[in-house]
Each structure stands twice: as C-alpha cells, then as structure tokens.
Amino acid sequence: GSRHQGGLKTIRRLLYVSSQQPNHLIHTLDLCILRRMKTAMTKDSKEELRKILSDTWMSKNETFIFPPPPSSSLIEKCQRIHRLQRLKDRWNEAITAITKIHGKTKVTEKNVYDACDKWFEEIVKRHSSGDDATTATTNAQKEEEEVKEERYYHTLVHLEEMLEYIDIFLHPSSPLSSGGDQNLDEETLHQHRAVLILSTFFHDVIYNAKSSTNEEDSALLFCKFANEVLLFSGSGKQSDDEETTSKPIMKLVKRIEAYILATKSHSSSSLAENDDDNNVKYYLHLFLDIDMSVLGKKSIAYDSYAHAIRQEYQFVPHDVYCEKRAQVLTTFLERDCIFENDIMRKVLEETCRDNLKREIGLLEMGMIPKQGGGQQQEDKEKEETT
C-alpha cells in the first residue's frame, strides 16, 4: 500500500525532472532527431538541419555540475547512477572497438576489464568538482595536490555534451556518420568514433587553471592508459601475435594523443605526418569543433558557461581576468571561421560570434556574465568589500 504509493510518487518525480530538464537524467540520442536529420539531408534542406541541431539539449544546458555522490537525495542518486552508466557504456564501446584489432574483444578479459574499471573511476574522479586526484603520475601532480582547485565547467557534464555531439555525427544511424566519405566500412567508422570518444574522455583529464601544460599532461596520462589497456592488454608483455596486431592500434593511439594535444591551440598541426588516413583531419576538425561547441550555446546557457570559467579562474584579479579573457575571445573572432566542420559552422557560427561579441563588450566594461543570464555581476565590487 503506502510503500507502493511512495514508489509511484518517486517515479512520477523522476519523470517530471526528465521532462522538464532532460540533461538531469540519462542522455540518450533521440532517434526522432536522427530521422528528422535523414529527411533534411534527403531534401538537402540545410536550414531544417540547422534548426534540428541548434535545438539540442546541449545548446540550452546551463548546468555543468554533475549529480554528487550518494550522500544526496534519491533522485540525485538515480540521476548519477544512470548518467555514469551512460558514460561507461561509451567508454567500454570505444575500448572494445580498438582492442578488436587484436582479433578478439579483449575488454572482456578479466585483467583488461579490471583495468578499464580502474581507469574509468579515475576519469570520473578527476572530472568531479573538488575531488583530489591523488593518483596523478604526471608533471602536474605536485601542483594539483597543493592547489586542489575545483572544476566548474570542465566537469563530467562537459564530456556528456561532447559525447552527445559525437553521437549526432557518428551514431550508426546518423546520416552524417560517413563524414562525406561513403566508402568507409563499418569497422573503420567504429574506430573513428572510438578515437573521438577516448579523446573526449582524456582531453581535460588533467586540468589545473594555473598550469600551462594541461594538454601535455593529459596526453601523457592517456599514453599510460593506452600502454596498460589498449596495447599490452593489462599484462605489460606482448606475444608475437599481439605485437603484430598492436601496430594499427599504435596508430590509433598516436592519433588520440594528437587530438588531445590539438586542444591546446585548436589546430591540426599536432597530427602525425605519417598518418595516411585521409579522413583523420576531418574527424580532428570535428572533434575540435565539438570541444568548442559551448561557444555556440543559447545566450543564457552561454552566460552560465562564461560564469563557470570565471569561477575556475577566481584566483586571477578581476581587471586582469577581464583583459586577458577578452584577448582570448578576440582571437576567435579574428578567424575567418571559428568552426571548420561545415555543419557545425552552419549551426553554431553566427550564435557563437554573437556570444563572443557580447561577452567581450561586458569584459571591456569590467563585468562578468552571470549564471543563468539576465543581469551581469561586477565581481570587482565583491573583491573590494572582502
């Protein structure tokens, strides 16, 4: 009786939260979107495609804080469990797609499976706001342990948004999955998708706002993961057969490392010169555009992002932050095009430029966009009163 009624009330509350704020529950690519995209592509309706992609939950999401660990409400516990499982599904999918090159799905072997779990937990821990990455093995270890800065934007939610865009462009049912090359076989497409997924998980795995080597440190940590899981299958020693099959895997590992390093300047200059896959640059540009898709959010959501970045750099004096942030944003405006991918450019470029101009205008007046948009706050006044 009463317990049953209580359960129904909880389910209704979960469904209500899901309907009102879809980013607060499991993120699943809506197959209706894919069907609409196929129709738009068939009709060659670029405007319709733009409308579809500009109306995703990512473009409107204002919250970058992932549901906290199980010390919170039942709803938050359920949200956390579902969303972590969704992230882990993509994690396992990517590792499986790459390790299949060995001739079998090595992620199912116990030593590799345990290593995958350990690394996934490490990814979650490092992207959780306020968590201390005590197992760091890179050059940034001491500085991270001393500073213990919280993440406000570079959280698991940032990964969720990027992975949703990857689904749009590389979902098996997506009309955009071939990247314009209709000759790509299914296995190769899965490998490109796996490269983008693992690049997403690792590109901000080391993040310290006071460090200038985050990308290099993140790439180093990825290489450690790759040696343990992708290349050596958790054993540290390869058989002759594995050494042969590891060569194509090594090429993918080098590609992911290059993608991670490319997020430092958002250019393709870090690509390996001997990478003979003609589609690599297309997928690198797509990955970088997805990483910068936050710049093309709806205005209120963009303000929340800009506010979160200020929180990550709260150690920087107000005037200095306004000046330097405006300089960085201006460099994007000076580009002929901010987004390299044709679809991303059509969908996000105009909104992105509007957002950048608006924030630069505020910064020049000494103001910072506020969480949720609306009024802007001048945190210089806060500094003077503290």
C-alpha positions in Angstrom: 0.0 0.0 0.0 1.8 3.1 1.3 5.2 1.8 0.1 3.8 1.2 -3.3 2.3 4.7 -3.4 5.6 6.1 -2.3 7.4 4.3 -5.2 4.9 5.7 -7.7 5.4 9.2 -6.4 9.2 8.8 -6.8 8.8 7.5 -10.4 6.5 10.5 -11.2 9.1 12.9 -9.7 11.8 11.3 -11.8 9.7 11.5 -15.0 8.8 15.2 -14.2 12.5 16.1 -13.8 13.3 14.2 -17.0 10.6 16.1 -19.0 11.5 19.5 -17.6 15.3 19.2 -17.7 16.4 16.3 -19.9 20.1 17.0 -19.0 19.3 16.0 -15.4 18.6 12.4 -16.3 20.2 9.9 -18.7 21.3 11.5 -22.0 20.2 9.4 -24.9 20.3 10.5 -28.5 16.7 10.9 -29.7 16.2 8.6 -32.7 13.5 11.1 -33.8 16.3 13.6 -34.3 18.1 11.1 -36.5 15.0 10.5 -38.6 14.5 14.3 -39.0 18.1 14.7 -39.9 17.8 12.0 -42.6 14.7 13.7 -44.0 16.5 17.0 -44.0 19.6 15.5 -45.7 17.4 13.8 -48.3 15.7 17.0 -49.2 19.0 18.9 -49.0 17.4 21.3 -46.5 20.3 22.9 -44.8 18.1 25.3 -42.9 16.0 22.4 -41.5 19.2 20.6 -40.4 20.4 23.8 -38.7 17.2 24.1 -36.8 17.3 20.5 -35.7 20.9 20.7 -34.4 20.5 24.1 -32.8 17.7 22.9 -30.7 19.5 20.0 -28.9 19.7 19.9 -25.1 23.4 20.7 -25.3 22.7 24.2 -26.8 20.4 25.0 -23.9 22.1 23.3 -21.0 23.0 25.8 -18.2 24.3 23.4 -15.6 27.8 21.9 -15.5 27.7 20.3 -12.1 27.3 16.6 -12.2 25.0 15.0 -9.6 27.1 14.5 -6.4 28.0 11.1 -4.8 25.3 9.1 -2.9 25.0 11.5 0.1 22.2 13.4 -1.6 18.5 12.8 -2.4 17.1 9.7 -4.0 16.5 11.5 -7.3 20.1 12.7 -7.4 21.4 9.2 -6.7 19.3 7.8 -9.6 20.5 10.6 -11.9 24.1 9.9 -11.0 23.8 6.1 -11.5 22.1 6.4 -14.9 24.4 9.1 -16.2 27.5 7.3 -15.1 26.3 4.1 -16.7 25.8 6.0 -20.0 29.3 7.4 -19.8 30.7 3.9 -19.0 28.8 2.4 -21.9 30.6 4.7 -24.3 33.9 4.1 -22.6 33.6 0.3 -23.0 32.3 0.7 -26.5 35.4 2.7 -27.5 37.9 0.4 -25.9 36.2 -2.7 -27.4 36.3 -1.1 -30.9 40.0 -0.6 -30.7 41.0 -3.8 -28.9 39.0 -5.8 -31.5 42.0 -5.3 -33.8 43.8 -7.9 -31.6 41.4 -10.4 -33.1 39.1 -10.7 -30.1 37.3 -8.3 -27.7 39.9 -8.0 -25.1 37.8 -5.8 -22.9 36.0 -8.9 -21.8 39.2 -10.5 -20.4 39.4 -10.1 -16.6 42.7 -8.3 -16.3 41.7 -5.8 -19.0 38.2 -5.4 -17.6 39.5 -4.6 -14.2 42.0 -2.1 -15.7 39.1 -0.5 -17.7 37.1 -0.1 -14.5 40.0 1.4 -12.6 40.7 3.9 -15.3 37.0 4.9 -15.7 36.9 5.5 -12.0 40.0 7.7 -12.3 38.3 9.7 -15.1 35.2 10.2 -13.0 37.2 11.2 -10.0 39.4 13.7 -11.9 36.4 15.4 -13.5 34.4 15.7 -10.3 34.3 19.1 -8.8 36.6 19.4 -5.8 38.0 15.9 -5.9 41.7 15.4 -5.3 43.4 13.3 -8.0 45.8 11.7 -5.6 47.0 9.1 -8.1 48.4 11.6 -10.6 51.5 10.5 -12.3 52.3 13.5 -14.5 54.3 16.6 -14.2 51.2 18.4 -12.8 50.9 16.1 -9.8 52.5 18.3 -7.1 50.8 21.4 -8.3 47.4 19.6 -8.3 47.8 18.3 -4.8 48.8 21.7 -3.5 46.2 23.7 -5.2 43.2 21.3 -5.3 41.2 23.7 -7.5 37.6 22.8 -8.2 36.1 22.4 -11.7 33.1 24.4 -12.6 32.9 23.9 -16.3 35.5 21.2 -17.2 33.3 18.5 -15.5 31.7 15.3 -16.5 28.8 17.4 -18.0 31.3 18.8 -20.5 32.1 15.2 -21.5 28.4 14.4 -21.7 27.8 17.3 -24.1 30.7 16.4 -26.3 29.7 12.7 -26.4 26.1 13.7 -27.5 27.6 15.6 -30.4 29.7 12.6 -31.3 26.5 10.5 -31.4 24.9 13.0 -33.8 27.8 12.8 -36.2 29.0 9.2 -35.7 25.9 7.3 -34.5 25.5 4.2 -36.7 22.1 5.6 -37.8 23.2 9.1 -38.4 23.2 10.4 -42.0 26.4 12.4 -41.0 28.4 9.4 -39.9 30.4 8.9 -43.1 31.9 12.4 -42.9 31.3 12.7 -46.6 33.2 9.5 -47.5 30.6 6.9 -48.5 33.3 4.3 -49.0 34.2 4.0 -45.3 33.4 0.5 -44.0 31.5 0.0 -40.7 34.6 -1.1 -38.7 36.6 1.9 -39.8 33.7 4.2 -38.8 33.6 2.5 -35.3 37.3 3.1 -35.0 36.9 6.8 -35.8 34.1 7.0 -33.3 36.3 5.3 -30.7 39.1 7.7 -31.3 36.8 10.7 -30.7 35.3 9.1 -27.6 38.6 8.4 -25.9 39.9 11.8 -27.0 36.9 13.3 -25.2 37.4 11.3 -22.0 41.1 12.3 -21.8 41.4 15.8 -23.3 40.8 17.5 -20.0 41.6 14.7 -17.6 44.4 16.9 -16.2 43.0 20.4 -15.6 44.6 23.0 -13.4 43.8 26.6 -14.3 47.3 27.6 -13.1 49.1 25.2 -15.3 50.2 25.8 -18.9 50.8 22.1 -19.6 47.3 20.6 -19.1 47.1 19.2 -22.6 50.6 17.7 -22.5 49.9 16.2 -19.1 46.6 14.8 -20.2 48.2 13.2 -23.3 50.9 11.6 -21.0 48.2 10.1 -18.8 46.3 8.8 -21.9 49.5 7.1 -23.1 49.9 5.4 -19.8 46.3 4.1 -20.1 46.9 3.0 -23.7 50.0 1.0 -22.7 48.2 -0.7 -19.9 44.8 -1.4 -21.7 44.9 -0.9 -25.5 48.4 -2.2 -26.3 49.5 -4.6 -23.6 46.1 -5.8 -22.6 46.9 -5.2 -19.0 49.8 -7.7 -18.8 52.8 -5.4 -19.6 54.1 -8.0 -22.1 53.0 -8.8 -25.6 53.1 -12.1 -27.5 54.5 -12.0 -31.1 51.0 -12.1 -32.5 49.9 -9.2 -30.2 53.0 -7.2 -31.2 51.9 -7.5 -34.9 48.3 -6.5 -34.2 49.4 -3.7 -32.0 50.8 -1.7 -34.9 47.4 -0.5 -36.2 46.4 0.1 -32.6 49.5 2.2 -32.0 48.5 4.3 -35.0 45.1 5.0 -33.3 46.8 5.7 -30.0 49.1 8.3 -31.7 46.0 9.8 -33.3 44.2 10.2 -30.0 47.4 11.7 -28.4 47.5 14.2 -31.3 43.8 15.0 -30.9 44.4 15.7 -27.2 47.4 18.0 -27.9 45.4 19.8 -30.6 43.0 21.2 -28.0 45.9 23.5 -26.8 45.8 25.6 -29.9 42.7 24.1 -31.6 44.7 23.4 -34.8 45.6 20.3 -36.7 49.4 20.9 -36.6 49.9 18.1 -34.0 48.8 15.4 -36.3 51.3 12.7 -37.1 52.8 13.3 -40.5 52.8 9.6 -41.4 49.1 9.2 -40.6 47.9 8.1 -44.1 44.1 8.1 -43.3 42.6 10.9 -45.5 39.7 11.2 -43.1 41.8 11.9 -40.0 41.8 15.7 -40.5 38.1 15.8 -41.0 37.5 14.0 -37.7 40.1 16.1 -35.9 38.3 19.3 -37.0 35.0 17.7 -35.9 36.5 16.9 -32.5 37.8 20.4 -32.0 34.5 22.0 -33.2 32.7 19.8 -30.7 35.0 20.9 -27.9 34.2 24.5 -28.8 30.5 24.0 -29.3 29.9 25.6 -25.9 30.7 28.9 -27.6 27.5 28.5 -29.8 25.1 27.8 -26.9 21.9 29.8 -26.5 22.7 33.2 -24.8 21.6 32.3 -21.3 23.4 29.0 -21.4 26.5 30.7 -22.7 26.4 33.2 -19.8 26.4 30.2 -17.4 29.4 28.8 -19.2 31.3 32.1 -19.1 30.4 32.5 -15.4 31.8 28.9 -14.7 35.1 29.8 -16.4 35.4 32.8 -14.2 34.9 30.6 -11.2 37.8 28.3 -12.4 40.0 31.4 -12.7 38.8 33.1 -9.5 42.5 33.4 -8.3 43.1 35.9 -11.2 42.5 39.6 -10.2 39.3 40.9 -11.7 40.8 43.5 -14.1 43.5 41.1 -15.3 40.9 38.4 -16.0 38.7 40.8 -18.0 41.6 42.0 -20.1 43.1 38.5 -20.8 39.7 36.8 -21.4 38.7 39.5 -23.9 42.0 39.0 -25.7 41.5 35.2 -26.0 37.9 35.6 -27.2 39.0 38.3 -29.8 41.4 35.8 -31.3 38.5 33.5 -32.1 36.5 36.4 -33.7 39.5 37.2 -35.9 39.4 33.8 -37.6 37.8 33.5 -41.0 35.6 30.7 -39.5 35.5 29.5 -35.9 34.1 26.1 -36.8 35.8 24.0 -39.5 33.1 21.4 -40.0 30.6 22.6 -42.5 27.5 21.5 -40.5 28.8 22.9 -37.2 29.6 26.2 -38.9 26.1 26.5 -40.3 24.5 25.6 -37.0 26.7 27.5 -34.5 28.9 30.1 -36.2 26.5 33.0 -36.1 25.4 32.4 -32.5 29.0 31.9 -31.4 30.1 35.2 -32.8 27.2 37.0 -31.2 28.0 35.4 -27.8 31.7 36.3 -28.1 31.0 39.9 -29.1 28.5 40.3 -26.2 30.9 38.9 -23.6 33.8 41.0 -24.9 31.6 44.0 -24.6 30.9 43.1 -20.9 34.5 42.4 -20.2 35.6 45.8 -21.5 33.1 47.3 -19.0 34.6 45.2 -16.2 31.7 42.9 -16.0 31.3 39.1 -16.0 28.3 37.2 -17.4 26.1 35.8 -14.6 24.9 32.2 -14.1 21.6 31.9 -15.9 22.0 35.1 -17.9 19.9 38.2 -17.0 21.8 40.8 -15.0 25.6 40.7 -15.1 27.7 40.9 -12.0 30.7 43.1 -11.4 32.7 40.9 -9.1 35.3 43.7 -8.7 32.9 45.2 -6.2 32.9 41.9 -4.3 36.7 42.0 -4.1 36.7 45.5 -2.7 34.2 44.5 0.1 36.0 41.4 1.2 
